[in-house]
C-alpha cells in the first residue's frame, strides 16, 4: 500500500516537530515530505512537492492559511488541504471551507482521529470536527425567516390607531383588555420595524395595510 504523503504548514516549530514525529512514529501509511512556517511558503511547497494532504494552520505571520488554500485552489493543486488549527469561530471556519479546504480539524483532536481525518482527506472525503460541522450547518441554514405579516386582529387594531383611537377605547371596542392591546401594538411595531403609533400608521399606509393614505 502506498504511503499518504504530507506537508505540514504551521508557524510553531514545536507543533511541526510534534506532527512530524507523530506521523513518523505511526510507521504505516504516512510520509512527511516537508514543512513550512507560513501560508505563502506552504503554497509554494505544496505546488512543488505535490503531497496528498496539506495540514494547514490558519493564523500565521507572513501568510495565513485561508489565502494559501485559495491560492492552491486557484492553481488547481492536486493536494487536499486539511485545516488543523485551534480556532473554530465562524470567521475562521467559513472562509477556509469556502476557499477550498477539504476538512477542518481542531488541534485537540485525538491522535487516531487525526490519522483517520488525513486518510479521509487523501481520498477526497470531507472531514469536519463536530464543533465546526455544527457551525457550518447553522451558517447554511441561517436564521429563520421572520413573518412580518400582520394578523387580522393586529390589522384591526392598527386601523383603529390610524383613526386616533386611544388604547382604552380600542380595548372596549374589541372586548379585550388594555394590556392585550399594548401587547398587540408591541407585535405590530416589531413587524413594521417602527417604534411608535405614528410610524406604525405611516408604515401601514405605505404597505397598503390601511389602504390609501
BELRAVEN-V269587 format. One record per run of one state. SS is the DSSP state (helix for helix, strand for strand, loop for the rest). FROM is the first residue (numbers start at 1). LEN is the number of residues. Records with the same first field share a line. If there is no record, write none. Layout:
SS = FROM-LEN ; FROM-LEN
//
This chain:
loop = 1-3 ; 10-3 ; 27-3 ; 37-2 ; 50-3 ; 57-8 ; 75-5 ; 86-4 ; 100-3 ; 107-4 ; 123-4 ; 129-1 ; 142-10 ; 163-4 ; 175-3 ; 193-4 ; 207-7
strand = 4-6 ; 30-7 ; 53-4 ; 80-6 ; 103-4 ; 127-2
helix = 13-14 ; 39-11 ; 65-10 ; 90-10 ; 111-12 ; 130-12 ; 152-11 ; 167-8 ; 178-15 ; 197-10
//
